[in-house]
């Protein structure tokens, strides 16, 4: 496999359209470009994007924070870039930026069937603490609730 070189940075509102296109490719319930642009312009949220050397989107993460708590709302790697380490890099950069924003606890939900994502989160230090029944709708599925306490 060829090594993929990429850059992770905070997305601009102009990145929203390419992220929305990636949402269509990755999620059954994709977010709109206007919703993504809102998060990239909001003071209590941010969007990270990983782009390759050609400036093409490889992956992204969207999160929000308030009162010392944060939530990873979305994280995705486009199919052609999976298994290259980009997802891990995005997650660790996301955690780093949450820590810089004085977030003490970070939360997320993940599909019960998404064991590869659960493994990634556990390696980063997240712990399972609850199950939310029928959380996902397309297709219906339970969510595993996870959290990590950050050193701030």
Buried (B, 14 or more C-beta within 10 A) or exposed (E): EEEBEBEBEEBEBEBBBBBBBBBEEBEEEBBEBEBBBBBBBEEEBBBBBBBBEEEEBBBBBBBBBEEEBBBBBBBBBBEEBBEBEBBEBBBEBBBEBBBEBEBBBBBBBBBBEBEEBBEBBEEBEBEEEEEEEEBBEEEEBBBBBBBBEBEE
